[in-house]
Amino acid sequence: MLTQYAVDDTQGVLDADCYVGVFVKDLPYKGSYAELGVAVGSGKPVILIGVYANKCILSHHPLVIARYDSIKEFLRDQRLFKYAGEVRIKEVE
C-alpha cells in the first residue's frame, strides 16, 4: 500500500506543470518535502505557501518562483493563477 502511495505521489509531481507546497502548520511534512525534492529534481517551478517551508533547504532553491506566508496571501495574488492554472489546496490534518 505505501509503495503505491509513493509511486502515485511521485507521478503526481512529475505530471504537474508546477509544484505548490502548503506548509502552514508546524508538522513534519516528510512526504511534502519529498515531493518538493521530486519537483526540484525534475526542474519544475515551485510555489511555497507557509512559513514552515523554511525547514527544508530546498525551499531556497532557484526554482522557487514564489513564496507566501499564508493561503490568504496566496489567494490574493491573482497574477499567479494565470501562470499556474487550476490550483487545488488540500488541507493537512
C-alpha positions in Angstrom: 0.0 0.0 0.0 2.7 2.5 1.0 4.7 1.6 -2.2 1.7 2.6 -4.3 1.3 5.9 -2.4 4.9 6.7 -3.0 4.6 5.9 -6.7 1.4 7.9 -7.1 2.8 10.9 -5.2 6.0 10.9 -7.4 4.0 10.6 -10.6 1.6 13.3 -9.5 4.5 15.8 -9.1 6.1 14.7 -12.4 2.7 15.2 -14.2 2.2 18.6 -12.8 3.3 21.8 -14.5 4.1 23.5 -11.2 4.5 22.2 -7.6 2.5 24.1 -5.0 3.5 23.1 -1.4 1.4 24.2 1.5 3.3 24.4 4.8 1.1 26.4 7.1 1.2 24.2 10.2 4.1 23.1 12.4 4.2 19.5 11.1 7.0 17.1 10.0 5.9 17.3 6.3 8.2 14.4 5.3 6.1 13.4 2.3 5.7 17.1 1.2 9.4 17.7 1.5 10.0 14.5 -0.6 7.5 15.9 -3.2 9.4 19.2 -3.2 12.6 17.3 -3.9 11.0 15.5 -6.8 9.8 18.8 -8.2 13.2 20.5 -7.9 14.9 17.4 -9.3 12.7 17.3 -12.3 13.1 21.1 -13.0 9.5 22.1 -12.1 8.8 25.6 -10.9 7.8 25.7 -7.2 5.4 27.9 -5.2 5.6 27.6 -1.5 2.8 28.7 1.0 3.5 28.9 4.7 6.5 29.8 6.9 7.2 26.1 7.8 8.6 25.5 4.3 11.8 27.2 5.5 12.6 24.0 7.5 13.7 22.4 4.2 16.9 23.5 2.4 15.1 23.1 -1.0 12.8 26.0 -0.1 15.8 28.2 -1.0 16.3 26.7 -4.4 16.2 29.0 -7.5 13.2 27.1 -8.9 11.1 28.5 -6.1 9.4 31.2 -8.1 7.0 32.5 -5.4 6.7 32.3 -1.6 3.7 33.3 0.6 3.2 33.3 4.3 -0.4 32.2 4.2 -3.1 30.7 1.9 -4.9 34.0 2.2 -1.9 35.9 0.8 -1.5 33.3 -2.0 -5.2 33.7 -3.0 -4.9 37.5 -3.2 -2.1 37.2 -5.8 -4.2 37.0 -9.0 -1.3 37.0 -11.4 -0.2 33.6 -10.1 -3.4 32.0 -11.2 -2.7 33.0 -14.8 0.6 31.2 -14.6 -0.4 28.1 -12.5 -3.8 27.4 -13.9 -6.0 25.4 -11.6 -4.7 25.2 -8.0 -6.3 22.8 -5.5 -5.3 23.1 -1.9 -5.7 20.0 0.3 -5.8 20.6 4.0 -3.3 18.6 6.0 -4.7 17.2 9.2 
